[in-house]
């Protein structure tokens, strides 16, 4: 008889099955098999917060099949993911299959390679009840908030609403940033720049101080004009030259949050899209010459630890590819944010086989997985490479009673930058190289100009910067960043505007209620402290029931008080005005939000109940009839493009129309993945999308 090994997904089962071979049968639970019931609270608050777990709808047949397989097997091993969520799945499987949670039937794989699977199989253990209880506590906290708070929001804001414990904090962060921007009052300042040289010797120096060396700030045109006048005809002399060498240390390998941020900046990936591709890379893909193999280590981690074996493999590759000088001469140790041993059990996200290059992988992979593997591989390899060394120069240039400064650098040794440069949200002007300059040298002024500037407010959050803020403030954990953003967007509290995140009128109304009536739940410090308390449950130093009770007692009092405070009151969700006019009564149309998204409605409601879908004209034209191509949403929320002459013309496509027209026939071009093509019948024109 074979041993039964249960994992979450068929892809993971296939990869692991390849390494285990005969004597084992690997099957998938398809994620969780049990959860709290959807139609009721499912928690006995009066009797120790006892949860009532039921089989998830649609999973009954699968559970029966797993039970049958377990009976026929020579033992069962639970090999779900190595985190709180994975531990919970294993606990539920053990209970359903009649296994002893204290028996050594739990195994984990930090990487799904031959070595990783052998390592996991060699160290079976009991289910970690502290890890499970931490997850159970989080699940109950979220359920208590959601099921107790949602009916309140139905009555006070709008029917069908729901609120999440951590998601509410994320909405508050986004809204606070918007209010900060609205309240921002810009300050005027002027930059006075002197330009010297021509061509390759050209450089710019900026006014920095008076001749006494004290910092000089120019705040209005009168000051700027007076300085320009004082500098008229003055000689410019190099009075200070400071040379040095600085080292740039490579960034550490990725953890979950930094991977999501970098993929967002470089590729425009949402956090969910990033984690979907990372999950595929972890669970295993078919690679020519290697078969099914997990390409990266576990991708939900906040640890920066790297195994000695991985470091050695990376340095061996670096030496062979770039030479010995490019190998970091010491073992770098990066300090992880996580303080718990359980959180530091994983390594950072790295290639499971460092010698397997992106070029080799891309012979079998494409799309998101290929791009993400190259990113993870490059970042990890760079972390084991030598520092980048730069020769720096800073010069002071005196003219009359004023001092200008310029700085620059030249790369003395590129080090890790031969492979990788970190993306950034900072759009400030970067340093450039300066020509050779000597103290006492006279400079020929090419141009002197003053430019008016204003201080800028902080930018709106993007997914990348919101994840960074959540991590910085200790809100959520690696497995929660992507679901947090997905949830607040799906609920209609936040919308994407390009890369930026904005609250909707509905999100603003809910946030207002939460701030006024449940300040603890949306308080950043309180939420971060709750995460720390969950960590103490994971460490075994706190009881999960006590942790839930401590939270719930305060929350229940807040809810009771909120009912009194808002008795007879209801928050109105603001409508968004438009220039469109109702064709039935002539009143302005407004944009409203419903459970299926935004739509246009007459402002004369309830006297006039006219509504119509909210569509965006893409500017493109239909290849069949020449009608305007409109952006629409399917019933499941997916964006598609259809002809405005529907139902007379039924042309639709998932591919986005672009402003560019076909050079052959003049029709609108459409974008599909990395290709622009003409959809007009018989044309056949296509070309690759130009990279920016």
Secondary structure, 3 states (H helix, E strand, C coil): CCEEEEECCHHHHHHHHHHHCCCEEEEECCCCCEEECCCCCCEECCCCCEECEEECCCCHHHHHHHHHHHHHCCCEEECCCCCHHHHHHHHHHHHHHCCCCCCCCECCCCECCHHHHHHHHCCCECCCHHHHHHHHHHHHHHHHHHHHHHHHHHHHCCCCCCCCHHHHHHHHHHHHHHHHHHHCCCCEEEEEEEEECCHHHCEEEEEEEECCCCECCCCCHHHHHHHHHHHCCCCEEEEEEEEEEEEECCCCCECHHHHHHHHHHHHCCCHHHHHHHHHHHHHCEEECCCEEECCEECCCCCCCCCCHHHHHHHHHHHHHHHCHHHECCCCCCCCCCCCCCCHHHCCCECECCCCCCHHHHCCCCCHHHHHHHHHHHHHHHHHCECCEEEEEEEEEEEECCEEEEEEEEEEEECHHHHCCCCCCCCCCCCCCCCCCCCCCCEECEEEEEEEEEECCCCCCCEHHHHHHHHHHCCCCCCCCHHHHHHHHHHCCCEEEECCEEEECHHHHHHHHHHHHHCCCCCCHHHHHHHHHHHHHHHHCCCCHHHHHHHHHHHHHHHHHHHHHHCCCCCCCCCCEEEEEECCCCCCEEEEEEECCEEEEEECCCCCCCCEEECCEEEEEECCCCCCEEEEEECCCCCEEEEECCCCCCCCEECCEEEEEECCCCCCEEEEECCEEEECCCCCCCEEECCCC
